[in-house]
């Protein structure tokens, strides 16, 4: 893994040199846009409709549209003059409980590796976070932009999660769900069946268990096309058109889960018997 940032975590008066590495990556299948007539890759051009000509990247500046078709231009020196103090440091602001932070605030994950001479303070911070069951809310500057972030422990390693600020998360009030929830009546039996379904499907989270089925099927289609095979589209059977009430659906869900579990139990009994 390539180091994308070097700096230090400020832990009180302790300075912890760290290297930051990307923890995640999307394994999407990439496509190129082709001209349908001849299968030639098309080019993306930057075109100015006022000058009626193609524009090179050197001729482009950043503009903020403060009113309709009214722009103020910002140059590189304007961005360089923004007074960001946390250039090469991760400054800890607060320590909080992880469960207090909703996942909607998370953007991207990075691994933190101890830098040269930072091994002991790195493990001091890691062990202290584990013992107190806390995470550190921090500020960090990446590529001249200051971000909110938190540091937590995952599999014995410190992980930094960049985060959205509060004003970047859209409020739920506009959805009207809270008001709607007060008007919907759910009886005790419906709640019991719903809880039973949840309990029956409860398991330990094992990320390797969940596969990207869309990507797998897409890869199969691509491989078949490369091999010159015909693509057969499977017939999708429509479900029972009969409309069942909520209680009936819940009962059928519980029954179907029980039926799926019985063969698994028999196999397990044979192994242990």
Beta strands, then each sheet from edge to edge (+ up, - down):
strand 1: 3-11
strand 2: 14-22
strand 3: 47-48
strand 4: 53-54
strand 5: 62-67
strand 6: 70-74
strand 7: 89-96
strand 8: 106-114
strand 9: 135-142
strand 10: 145-154
strand 11: 157-163
sheet 1: 1+ 2- 8+ 11- 10+ 9- 7+ 1+
sheet 2: 3+ 4-
sheet 3: 5+ 6-
end
